[in-house]
Amino acid sequence: MGNEKSAELHCKTQTLMKNIFLLLTLLIFSLSFGQTKKGKTTPKTTVVKEIPLEERINIIKSDPDSDAALEEPSPVNVTVRQEDNTIYNAAGIEILPEFPGGNAKLFSFISKNFEYSEEIKENELKGRVIVSFVVEKDGSLTDLKVVRAIGYGTDREAIRVFKKMPRWNPGEQNGKKVRCSCLIPITINATKQ
């Protein structure tokens, strides 16, 4: 009879220990992998606290090495501006950046200014060169990169043409001009002459 109670008590203790272990495991798991709130990240701001005049004077007076003349300082107005330097993707923007005059003028500009070397003509090179860049808030083009080239100096020529372009009309999001990344393909279709 004593062995039965002991065995039953042992079984209950093991069950209780398993349940406690399971509960602790679930608690640790939920704390480690629980949901986190994701939302807009806001630019960091720096708050500048103005020290009152009397306190500034006391700090200067208490500094034994200070040779500063105790003139009446003018009040300082501190303005904290948050500059949004986010680069938006052209796919999700309200008003897309645009070459002055639109896409027809853009491709006309590229075809007039893209010069085929003799090597490109001789090899009758065909294909696409893809250029990525950022249209800044002022319409200038920065971060020019050739994403895909087809050789024979087409990448250098594409960059040269884009550097020659006039300022674009910048993109807009929520009524404000924003930086926007773009991709433009240039079709190469060279023939011997």
Disulfide bonds with the S-S distance in Angstrom:
none
